[in-house]
Amino acid sequence: MGSPIAHSLSPVLHRAAYAELGLTGWTYGRFEVDEAALPGFFQGLDASWAGLSLTMPLKRAVIPLLDAVSDTARSVEAVNTVVVTGEGRRVGDNTDIPGMIAALKERGVEKVEEAAVLGAGATASSALAALARVCSGPVTAYVRSAARAEEMRGWGERLGVDVRTADWAEAARALTAPLVVATTPAGTTDALAPHVPERPGTLFDVLYDPWPTPLAAAWSARGGRVVGGLDLLVHQAVLQVEQMTGRAPAPLRAMREAGERALRAAAE
């Protein structure tokens, strides 16, 4: 659910999981819903619903409509998962944060001494929440305005992360960090590709379409480790499937392969 939603790969991932788990009666669809339409949509939920996946602009708008919200979601004021319980309660969670941590761990990144975040906003705040568990030292956020810098420092205080800020004009300096998390829209980091250092660390680029981004391609060419947006999408979807179906572990490999096939087909 969200707006716009037509590009979402989530149905592909969830349907692949249901097929692998033998849940033949389960369905997962796209629903174009904005903030104004959200309360009415919620009124129509009945016992046939197991849960919802939410994207922007609904991650914060949904919170007042829920019966309970997890500590993880509260920490960033963002819900991307709603589970409808057998008693009809609507419980919100955020699987983006543990999804980021799991995606990094899968690629061998469990602890770093410092990190850099490219961008601000909702995805960047989730990245800070993940870095609170991964990064033992400072995190430098590269942003475009004083207001964004203040926002990121505020999230750092709330999440217990030592956040320092720098102007976007200096973003090339971020690439020397052991872990760089790029949270910006497509095209924003393209100009940074020529500045990838000779021996880069790990790049976590949250985009998955188009893929690879110029920055991710340049990073790989230099021998650096790259974690992509599909990795994040799959890991957060795995957690959603487990919560909604009550079946664990969810079939991560089948879900990733389904996502990769869908992206290849879209590129043809």
DODO-270835 format. One line per 3 residues: number of its first residue (from 1); their letters; for each residue x, y, z of N, C-alpha, C. Coordinates in Angstrom, 3 decimals. Layout:
NUM) A) X/Y/Z/X/Y/Z/X/Y/Z  ... $
# end
This chain:
1) MGS) 0.825/-1.188/0.000/0.000/0.000/0.000/0.862/1.243/0.000  0.406/2.249/-0.736/1.114/3.510/-0.781/0.748/4.247/-2.040  1.518/5.280/-2.361/1.269/6.030/-3.582/2.533/6.814/-3.950 $
4) PIA) 3.127/6.553/-5.130/2.730/5.574/-6.138/3.184/4.166/-5.760  2.512/3.161/-6.313/2.762/1.784/-5.906/2.998/0.832/-7.082  2.775/1.296/-8.313/2.821/0.399/-9.470/4.183/-0.257/-9.654 $
7) HSL) 5.259/0.400/-9.194/6.612/-0.113/-9.408/7.015/-1.175/-8.398  6.213/-1.390/-7.365/6.643/-2.210/-6.233/6.897/-3.668/-6.608  8.012/-4.195/-6.091/8.336/-5.619/-6.272/7.762/-6.484/-5.155 $
10) SPV) 7.167/-5.882/-4.149/6.697/-6.649/-3.001/5.735/-7.772/-3.366  4.758/-7.540/-4.276/3.880/-8.667/-4.630/4.635/-9.869/-5.177  5.660/-9.623/-5.981/6.458/-10.717/-6.543/7.113/-11.519/-5.423 $
13) LHR) 7.676/-10.839/-4.453/8.387/-11.514/-3.364/7.430/-12.297/-2.475  6.338/-11.663/-2.075/5.397/-12.330/-1.179/4.717/-13.516/-1.858  4.329/-13.355/-3.119/3.688/-14.477/-3.821/4.646/-15.643/-3.981 $
16) AAY) 5.934/-15.359/-4.222/6.927/-16.432/-4.309/7.028/-17.171/-2.986  6.959/-16.418/-1.883/7.022/-17.050/-0.559/5.808/-17.936/-0.325  4.615/-17.445/-0.673/3.402/-18.235/-0.460/3.455/-19.537/-1.272 $
19) AEL) 3.949/-19.441/-2.518/4.048/-20.638/-3.352/5.012/-21.650/-2.735  6.148/-21.163/-2.256/7.161/-22.044/-1.668/6.653/-22.683/-0.377  5.839/-21.940/0.365/5.317/-22.434/1.647/4.040/-23.256/1.477 $
22) GLT) 3.537/-23.359/0.241/2.326/-24.126/-0.003/1.050/-23.442/0.453  1.080/-22.128/0.556/-0.093/-21.367/0.999/-0.918/-20.981/-0.223  -1.594/-21.972/-0.787/-2.275/-21.781/-2.067/-3.459/-20.824/-1.992 $
25) GWT) -4.024/-20.644/-0.830/-5.172/-19.749/-0.713/-4.817/-18.308/-0.413  -3.519/-18.011/-0.310/-3.086/-16.675/0.057/-2.874/-15.802/-1.179  -3.224/-14.538/-1.066/-3.019/-13.576/-2.154/-2.322/-12.338/-1.601 $
28) YGR) -1.689/-11.595/-2.504/-0.996/-10.357/-2.127/-1.110/-9.408/-3.311  -1.723/-8.250/-3.091/-1.947/-7.316/-4.191/-1.410/-5.932/-3.918  -1.479/-5.082/-4.938/-1.105/-3.680/-4.816/-2.358/-2.833/-4.594 $
31) FEV) -2.252/-1.856/-3.709/-3.366/-0.955/-3.447/-2.841/0.477/-3.440  -3.311/1.253/-4.399/-2.920/2.660/-4.493/-3.731/3.445/-3.463  -3.086/3.810/-2.373/-3.768/4.476/-1.262/-2.900/5.636/-0.777 $
34) DEA) -3.491/6.836/-0.706/-2.753/7.970/-0.153/-3.202/8.222/1.282  -2.661/9.249/1.902/-2.956/9.511/3.304/-4.434/9.786/3.539  -5.064/10.496/2.614/-6.479/10.832/2.787/-7.368/9.597/2.750 $
37) ALP) -6.989/8.610/1.927/-7.820/7.414/1.758/-7.526/6.327/2.783  -6.445/6.488/3.539/-6.016/5.420/4.438/-7.040/5.063/5.519  -7.644/6.030/6.245/-8.624/5.647/7.278/-9.795/4.849/6.713 $
40) GFF) -10.301/5.225/5.553/-11.403/4.490/4.935/-11.000/3.087/4.550  -9.762/2.922/4.043/-9.269/1.593/3.695/-9.220/0.712/4.933  -8.745/1.259/6.031/-8.640/0.491/7.269/-10.011/0.049/7.777 $
43) QGL) -11.001/0.862/7.571/-12.349/0.501/8.017/-12.861/-0.730/7.289  -12.343/-0.989/6.090/-12.788/-2.127/5.303/-12.046/-3.417/5.583  -11.058/-3.388/6.466/-10.306/-4.607/6.779/-11.166/-5.548/7.610 $
46) DAS) -11.162/-6.828/7.225/-11.926/-7.819/7.983/-11.031/-9.007/8.340  -11.633/-10.080/8.793/-10.867/-11.227/9.287/-10.103/-11.953/8.180  -10.399/-11.649/6.918/-9.691/-12.313/5.824/-8.289/-11.742/5.613 $
49) WAG) -7.992/-10.616/6.232/-6.692/-9.968/6.065/-5.700/-10.488/7.104  -4.494/-10.841/6.633/-3.417/-11.254/7.543/-2.491/-10.091/7.856  -2.374/-9.154/6.921/-1.479/-8.034/7.160/-1.345/-7.143/5.952 $
52) LSL) -0.557/-6.079/6.128/-0.328/-5.079/5.093/1.144/-4.695/5.068  1.645/-4.404/3.880/2.960/-3.788/3.723/2.725/-2.347/3.293  3.404/-1.416/3.934/3.199/-0.006/3.633/4.474/0.664/3.173 $
55) TMP) 4.320/1.547/2.193/5.427/2.381/1.756/4.984/3.831/1.869  5.799/4.743/1.370/5.463/6.154/1.477/4.222/6.446/0.631  3.359/7.364/1.090/3.522/8.273/2.234/2.799/7.801/3.503 $
58) LKR) 2.658/6.495/3.676/1.785/5.972/4.732/2.511/5.536/5.999  3.835/5.500/6.003/4.566/4.884/7.113/4.343/5.599/8.443  4.111/6.901/8.395/3.815/7.635/9.626/2.321/7.875/9.775 $
61) AVI) 1.642/8.064/8.670/0.204/8.346/8.723/-0.589/7.197/9.335  -0.077/5.974/9.245/-0.814/4.809/9.728/-0.781/4.677/11.247  0.188/5.274/11.906/0.399/5.025/13.342/-0.839/5.303/14.196 $
64) PLL) -1.560/6.413/14.010/-2.747/6.649/14.845/-3.873/5.630/14.645  -3.813/4.861/13.571/-4.874/3.899/13.268/-4.607/2.525/13.861  -3.472/2.359/14.536/-3.055/1.041/15.017/-3.375/0.836/16.494 $
67) DAV) -3.554/-0.431/16.855/-3.802/-0.789/18.257/-2.510/-0.901/19.045  -1.422/-1.216/18.374/-0.123/-1.338/19.033/0.971/-1.112/17.994  2.123/-0.616/18.471/3.261/-0.348/17.592/4.521/-0.860/18.293 $
70) SDT) 5.368/-1.571/17.580/6.592/-2.124/18.168/7.567/-1.012/18.550  8.463/-1.338/19.448/9.496/-0.381/19.848/10.365/0.012/18.658  10.637/-0.933/17.781/11.469/-0.640/16.612/10.818/0.418/15.736 $
73) ARS) 9.521/0.259/15.470/8.807/1.243/14.660/8.694/2.581/15.370  8.466/2.540/16.672/8.374/3.784/17.447/9.677/4.566/17.391  10.791/3.850/17.339/12.096/4.516/17.405/12.317/5.454/16.231 $
76) VEA) 11.691/5.177/15.084/11.850/6.034/13.909/10.524/6.617/13.432  9.475/6.390/14.207/8.137/6.886/13.858/7.744/6.470/12.446  7.990/5.201/12.124/7.676/4.704/10.784/7.288/3.230/10.853 $
79) VNT) 6.137/2.911/10.290/5.616/1.544/10.231/5.551/1.109/8.776  6.181/-0.010/8.454/6.056/-0.545/7.096/5.321/-1.880/7.068  4.944/-2.378/8.257/4.294/-3.681/8.365/3.146/-3.599/9.362 $
82) VVV) 1.977/-4.065/8.954/0.842/-4.171/9.864/0.365/-5.611/9.843  0.279/-6.222/11.011/-0.255/-7.574/11.143/-1.639/-7.480/11.765  -2.596/-8.149/11.128/-3.957/-8.220/11.664/-4.073/-9.526/12.441 $
85) TGE) -4.237/-9.442/13.740/-4.257/-10.638/14.584/-5.605/-11.344/14.507  -5.652/-12.544/15.061/-6.895/-13.304/15.082/-8.001/-12.604/15.842  -7.615/-11.716/16.777/-8.606/-10.960/17.545/-8.986/-9.656/16.852 $
88) GRR) -8.427/-9.423/15.673/-8.751/-8.216/14.930/-7.905/-7.007/15.271  -6.900/-7.179/16.140/-6.007/-6.062/16.469/-5.047/-5.791/15.310  -4.693/-4.549/15.140/-3.779/-4.133/14.085/-2.480/-3.665/14.719 $
91) VGD) -1.434/-4.435/14.492/-0.155/-4.226/15.167/0.890/-3.797/14.141  1.549/-2.661/14.412/2.529/-2.119/13.480/3.958/-2.442/13.861  4.784/-2.644/12.852/6.203/-2.924/13.063/6.995/-2.272/11.937 $
94) NTD) 8.304/-2.258/12.087/9.203/-1.771/11.046/10.224/-2.861/10.757  10.121/-3.484/9.587/11.073/-4.539/9.214/12.219/-4.003/8.367  12.169/-2.692/8.014/13.286/-2.108/7.266/14.569/-2.131/8.081 $
97) IPG) 14.445/-1.816/9.378/15.643/-1.715/10.217/16.316/-3.081/10.394  15.611/-4.108/10.893/16.270/-5.423/10.968/16.602/-5.984/9.597  15.849/-5.558/8.562/16.169/-5.992/7.205/17.520/-5.464/6.748 $
100) MIA) 17.805/-4.203/7.072/19.119/-3.639/6.751/20.231/-4.389/7.470  20.011/-4.650/8.749/21.019/-5.354/9.539/21.272/-6.752/8.969  20.186/-7.455/8.609/20.318/-8.804/8.057/21.014/-8.789/6.701 $
103) ALK) 20.707/-7.783/5.870/21.341/-7.691/4.555/22.845/-7.458/4.698  23.229/-6.615/5.643/24.655/-6.381/5.883/25.330/-7.645/6.419  24.683/-8.298/7.362/25.263/-9.505/7.958/25.464/-10.593/6.908 $
106) ERG) 24.508/-10.714/5.988/24.615/-11.718/4.929/25.877/-11.501/4.094  26.286/-10.245/3.950/27.489/-9.919/3.172/28.736/-9.788/4.044  28.627/-10.233/5.298/29.795/-10.264/6.159/30.074/-8.999/6.937 $
109) VEK) 29.121/-8.074/6.979/29.302/-6.817/7.714/28.464/-6.867/8.982  29.124/-7.023/10.124/28.417/-7.058/11.400/28.794/-5.898/12.306  30.011/-5.414/12.209/30.460/-4.276/13.008/31.436/-3.424/12.200 $
112) VEE) 31.272/-2.100/12.289/32.236/-1.166/11.710/32.519/-0.079/12.746  33.650/0.591/12.592/34.037/1.611/13.566/33.481/2.982/13.230  33.135/3.206/11.978/32.508/4.460/11.572/31.749/4.225/10.274 $
115) AAV) 30.854/5.163/9.936/30.046/5.005/8.731/29.645/6.376/8.209  29.166/6.393/6.970/28.647/7.616/6.356/27.281/7.320/5.763  26.395/8.293/5.843/25.059/8.192/5.252/24.910/9.306/4.225 $
118) LGA) 24.523/8.944/3.030/24.261/9.920/1.979/22.768/10.189/1.934  22.365/11.410/2.325/20.963/11.774/2.298/20.360/11.879/3.681  19.097/12.302/3.694/18.334/12.448/4.932/16.925/11.928/4.662 $
121) GAT) 16.027/12.112/5.612/14.661/11.670/5.411/14.375/10.329/6.047  13.234/9.714/5.637/12.738/8.503/6.292/13.700/7.324/6.164  14.229/7.097/4.965/15.146/5.961/4.784/16.434/6.182/5.555 $
124) ASS) 16.899/7.417/5.592/18.116/7.721/6.331/17.928/7.511/7.831  16.747/7.834/8.354/16.513/7.613/9.787/16.499/6.119/10.099  15.933/5.305/9.202/15.983/3.849/9.396/17.421/3.350/9.320 $
127) ALA) 18.205/3.946/8.412/19.618/3.565/8.320/20.347/3.880/9.623  20.051/5.027/10.230/20.681/5.367/11.507/20.293/4.368/12.589  19.021/3.956/12.583/18.581/2.972/13.573/19.320/1.649/13.398 $
130) ALA) 19.559/1.248/12.148/20.338/0.034/11.900/21.790/0.228/12.315  22.335/1.411/12.015/23.733/1.675/12.358/23.945/1.750/13.864  22.892/2.039/14.610/23.005/2.033/16.070/23.454/0.666/16.576 $
133) RVC) 23.165/-0.385/15.799/23.523/-1.744/16.200/24.757/-2.271/15.461  25.172/-1.550/14.424/26.271/-2.024/13.580/27.535/-1.195/13.755  27.375/0.105/13.979/28.507/1.022/14.000/28.856/1.424/15.428 $
136) SGP) 30.105/1.222/15.814/30.529/1.518/17.183/30.997/2.957/17.352  31.200/3.668/16.242/31.718/5.030/16.301/30.800/6.033/15.628  31.361/7.145/15.168/30.533/8.210/14.595/29.971/7.864/13.218 $
139) VTA) 28.842/8.491/12.912/28.217/8.393/11.598/28.114/9.811/11.042  28.661/10.025/9.865/28.581/11.336/9.236/27.501/11.311/8.167  26.549/12.237/8.277/25.455/12.336/7.313/25.720/13.516/6.380 $
142) YVR) 25.672/13.252/5.091/25.893/14.290/4.076/24.543/14.734/3.537  24.224/16.009/3.767/22.882/16.517/3.498/22.963/17.842/2.742  21.796/18.293/2.250/21.767/19.471/1.386/21.348/20.757/2.085 $
145) SAA) 20.899/20.699/3.322/20.421/21.914/3.975/20.664/21.848/5.473  20.645/23.022/6.098/20.815/23.103/7.544/19.666/22.414/8.258  18.462/22.511/7.672/17.298/21.869/8.291/17.456/20.358/8.299 $
148) RAE) 17.953/19.803/7.201/18.189/18.362/7.141/19.290/17.940/8.108  20.299/18.767/8.237/21.379/18.462/9.173/20.844/18.408/10.597  20.009/19.374/10.948/19.427/19.392/12.288/18.543/18.167/12.514 $
151) EMR) 17.790/17.796/11.483/16.920/16.616/11.573/17.734/15.358/11.837  18.826/15.195/11.121/19.645/13.989/11.287/20.325/13.964/12.659  20.769/15.117/13.130/21.359/15.149/14.475/20.306/14.794/15.531 $
154) GWG) 19.068/15.249/15.292/17.988/14.905/16.214/17.714/13.413/16.249  17.713/12.777/15.072/17.530/11.325/15.037/18.684/10.628/15.742  19.894/11.166/15.569/21.037/10.570/16.238/20.889/10.593/17.747 $
157) ERL) 20.458/11.727/18.291/20.250/11.829/19.735/19.187/10.832/20.192  18.134/10.716/19.420/17.040/9.820/19.798/17.468/8.361/19.759  18.306/8.016/18.783/18.685/6.622/18.563/19.994/6.236/19.245 $
160) GVD) 20.645/7.193/19.873/21.908/6.891/20.530/23.074/6.735/19.575  23.041/7.478/18.472/24.105/7.421/17.470/24.833/8.763/17.444  26.145/8.714/17.405/26.957/9.930/17.320/26.932/10.426/15.875 $
163) VRT) 25.945/11.272/15.575/25.770/11.756/14.204/26.464/13.099/14.023  27.298/13.150/13.008/27.925/14.403/12.589/27.411/14.714/11.189  27.359/15.961/10.837/26.789/16.310/9.541/27.794/17.084/8.697 $
166) ADW) 27.644/16.955/7.376/28.494/17.665/6.428/27.646/18.048/5.223  28.094/19.077/4.521/27.353/19.547/3.356/27.496/18.555/2.201  26.427/18.460/1.406/26.441/17.531/0.262/27.588/17.823/-0.694 $
169) AEA) 28.025/19.053/-0.760/29.136/19.409/-1.647/30.403/18.631/-1.311  30.484/18.121/-0.090/31.652/17.353/0.339/31.397/15.846/0.327  30.335/15.416/-0.367/29.915/14.011/-0.293/30.972/13.026/-0.765 $
172) ARA) 31.875/13.447/-1.636/32.922/12.524/-2.101/33.776/12.024/-0.938  33.874/12.831/0.135/34.649/12.409/1.305/34.013/11.208/1.993  32.701/11.063/1.833/32.000/9.952/2.482/32.512/8.601/2.009 $
175) LTA) 33.003/8.554/0.777/33.334/7.271/0.156/34.534/6.580/0.780  35.261/7.280/1.646/36.402/6.664/2.314/35.995/5.951/3.605  34.734/6.067/4.009/34.277/5.408/5.236/34.231/3.894/5.038 $
178) PLV) 34.412/3.112/6.102/34.338/1.654/5.974/32.971/1.166/5.496  31.912/1.919/5.847/30.565/1.581/5.413/29.871/2.852/4.965  29.370/2.860/3.737/28.643/3.993/3.177/27.226/3.536/2.862 $
181) VAT) 26.232/4.246/3.382/24.838/3.917/3.116/24.234/5.042/2.267  23.859/4.714/1.038/23.274/5.695/0.123/21.754/5.557/0.158  21.087/6.619/0.616/19.630/6.561/0.802/18.884/7.514/-0.133 $
184) TPA) 19.581/8.055/-1.119/19.014/9.100/-1.965/18.293/8.531/-3.194  17.440/9.339/-3.846/16.730/8.876/-5.049/17.681/8.593/-6.212  17.167/7.906/-7.213/17.960/7.536/-8.387/18.583/8.777/-9.026 $
187) GTT) 19.851/8.658/-9.374/20.573/9.729/-10.043/21.338/10.649/-9.125  20.968/10.693/-7.857/21.569/11.667/-6.941/23.047/11.418/-6.710  23.456/10.162/-6.647/24.861/9.850/-6.343/25.691/9.554/-7.591 $
190) DAL) 25.110/9.712/-8.776/25.840/9.347/-10.000/27.170/10.099/-10.132  27.169/11.373/-9.763/28.375/12.185/-9.917/29.500/11.762/-8.976  29.162/10.920/-7.987/30.179/10.461/-7.051/30.961/9.262/-7.576 $
193) APH) 30.469/8.609/-8.619/31.097/7.379/-9.116/32.580/7.541/-9.437  33.016/8.647/-10.062/34.452/8.773/-10.352/35.323/8.952/-9.115  34.702/9.183/-7.960/35.468/9.464/-6.743/35.610/8.241/-5.827 $
196) VPE) 35.184/7.073/-6.289/35.339/5.863/-5.470/36.828/5.618/-5.231  37.225/5.420/-3.982/38.661/5.238/-3.696/39.203/3.921/-4.258  40.503/3.805/-4.291/41.129/2.612/-4.859/40.797/1.354/-4.069 $
199) RPG) 40.644/1.490/-2.757/40.339/0.329/-1.921/39.109/0.648/-1.079  37.934/0.578/-1.691/36.711/0.953/-0.975/36.284/-0.114/0.028  35.490/0.308/0.988/34.943/-0.621/1.974/33.650/-1.230/1.482 $
202) TLF) 32.551/-0.981/2.203/31.248/-1.537/1.842/30.288/-0.406/1.481  29.592/-0.575/0.378/28.541/0.345/-0.041/27.202/-0.348/0.100  26.275/0.288/0.812/24.889/-0.184/0.884/24.047/0.855/0.155 $
205) DVL) 23.671/0.538/-1.077/22.860/1.439/-1.907/21.431/0.909/-1.894  20.485/1.672/-1.349/19.130/1.157/-1.128/18.299/1.078/-2.397  18.819/1.541/-3.527/18.071/1.458/-4.790/18.156/0.045/-5.377 $
208) YDP) 17.117/-0.347/-6.116/17.191/-1.618/-6.835/16.764/-1.493/-8.298  16.245/-0.348/-8.683/15.841/-0.139/-10.069/15.983/1.344/-10.391  16.924/1.719/-11.269/17.813/0.846/-12.053/18.965/0.298/-11.212 $
211) WPT) 19.444/-0.875/-11.636/20.569/-1.511/-10.955/21.499/-2.162/-11.959  22.805/-2.023/-11.739/23.443/-1.274/-10.656/23.420/0.224/-10.924  23.436/1.003/-9.888/23.614/2.438/-10.043/25.048/2.691/-10.491 $
214) PLA) 25.313/3.849/-11.096/26.713/4.147/-11.463/27.666/4.058/-10.280  27.210/4.494/-9.098/28.072/4.410/-7.924/28.337/2.963/-7.543  27.301/2.129/-7.557/27.477/0.714/-7.212/28.383/0.012/-8.229 $
217) AAW) 28.221/0.344/-9.515/29.057/-0.275/-10.547/30.528/0.105/-10.365  30.771/1.381/-10.089/32.148/1.833/-9.878/32.739/1.203/-8.622  31.916/1.044/-7.607/32.367/0.441/-6.343/32.793/-1.008/-6.580 $
220) SAR) 31.951/-1.752/-7.280/32.275/-3.153/-7.585/33.536/-3.260/-8.433  33.676/-2.342/-9.398/34.840/-2.367/-10.283/36.143/-2.177/-9.506  36.061/-1.478/-8.382/37.232/-1.261/-7.538/37.439/-2.395/-6.534 $
223) GGR) 36.548/-3.372/-6.564/36.695/-4.504/-5.662/35.994/-4.344/-4.329  35.171/-3.311/-4.194/34.467/-3.090/-2.937/33.248/-3.985/-2.796  32.824/-4.189/-1.569/31.627/-4.981/-1.280/30.398/-4.094/-1.474 $
226) VVG) 29.375/-4.628/-2.169/28.156/-3.867/-2.440/26.935/-4.634/-1.936  26.122/-3.960/-1.162/24.821/-4.466/-0.736/23.780/-3.596/-1.431  22.817/-4.226/-2.101/21.877/-3.468/-2.915/20.480/-3.381/-2.336 $
229) GLD) 19.669/-2.588/-3.004/18.300/-2.394/-2.567/17.468/-3.662/-2.603  17.763/-4.561/-3.554/17.024/-5.822/-3.582/17.336/-6.655/-2.348  18.575/-6.605/-1.886/18.927/-7.313/-0.648/18.074/-6.812/0.516 $
232) LLV) 17.952/-5.489/0.624/17.124/-4.907/1.678/15.668/-5.303/1.506  15.162/-5.186/0.282/13.755/-5.483/0.033/13.431/-6.936/0.386  14.311/-7.844/0.016/14.071/-9.259/0.296/14.115/-9.535/1.799 $
235) HQA) 15.107/-9.002/2.480/15.228/-9.294/3.912/14.079/-8.699/4.723  13.631/-7.482/4.364/12.503/-6.939/5.113/11.222/-7.690/4.772  11.104/-8.184/3.530/9.922/-8.958/3.137/9.900/-10.323/3.816 $
238) VLQ) 11.076/-10.924/4.003/11.161/-12.195/4.732/10.539/-12.050/6.119  10.879/-10.973/6.800/10.341/-10.734/8.143/8.842/-10.484/8.097  8.370/-9.784/7.063/6.931/-9.565/6.918/6.182/-10.881/6.710 $
241) VEQ) 6.713/-11.717/5.841/6.074/-13.007/5.571/5.988/-13.834/6.851  7.064/-13.856/7.611/7.070/-14.636/8.851/6.033/-14.116/9.837  5.906/-12.812/9.936/4.923/-12.238/10.856/3.494/-12.481/10.384 $
244) MTG) 3.257/-12.315/9.103/1.889/-12.419/8.589/1.393/-13.859/8.512  2.290/-14.791/8.187/1.878/-16.188/8.011/2.082/-17.030/9.265  2.965/-16.592/10.157/3.313/-17.413/11.310/4.234/-18.562/10.955 $
247) RAP) 4.793/-18.536/9.738/5.690/-19.608/9.274/7.117/-19.075/9.183  8.050/-19.793/9.796/9.448/-19.380/9.761/10.341/-20.614/9.684  11.451/-20.526/8.951/11.897/-19.327/8.236/11.182/-19.168/6.896 $
250) APL) 11.033/-17.931/6.463/10.497/-17.666/5.131/11.552/-18.035/4.085  11.127/-18.374/2.876/12.065/-18.863/1.847/12.843/-17.733/1.175  13.895/-17.279/1.805/14.663/-16.134/1.317/15.174/-16.361/-0.104 $
253) RAM) 15.734/-17.546/-0.366/16.317/-17.780/-1.691/15.255/-17.694/-2.789  14.124/-18.304/-2.582/13.063/-18.269/-3.590/12.563/-16.843/-3.804  12.486/-16.083/-2.737/12.026/-14.702/-2.849/13.030/-13.850/-3.612 $
256) REA) 14.318/-14.023/-3.307/15.341/-13.257/-4.026/15.364/-13.628/-5.504  15.283/-14.911/-5.811/15.302/-15.330/-7.211/14.110/-14.773/-7.963  12.943/-14.719/-7.318/11.759/-14.153/-7.954/11.962/-12.666/-8.231 $
259) GER) 12.560/-11.964/-7.279/12.838/-10.546/-7.482/13.826/-10.311/-8.601  14.863/-11.122/-8.669/15.864/-10.983/-9.728/15.240/-11.241/-11.094  14.377/-12.256/-11.187/13.706/-12.533/-12.468/12.833/-11.357/-12.885 $
262) ALR) 12.119/-10.787/-11.944/11.231/-9.668/-12.265/12.024/-8.456/-12.749  13.160/-8.197/-12.129/13.981/-7.062/-12.552/14.581/-7.298/-13.937  14.997/-8.535/-14.203/15.529/-8.836/-15.539/14.452/-8.668/-16.600 $
265) AAA) 13.258/-9.141/-16.295/12.164/-9.034/-17.257/11.806/-7.578/-17.519  11.834/-6.763/-16.482/11.496/-5.347/-16.641/12.538/-4.612/-17.472  13.786/-5.094/-17.428/14.867/-4.430/-18.156/14.913/-4.818/-19.626 $
268) E) 14.207/-5.891/-19.998/14.260/-6.368/-21.393/13.395/-5.512/-22.317 $
# end
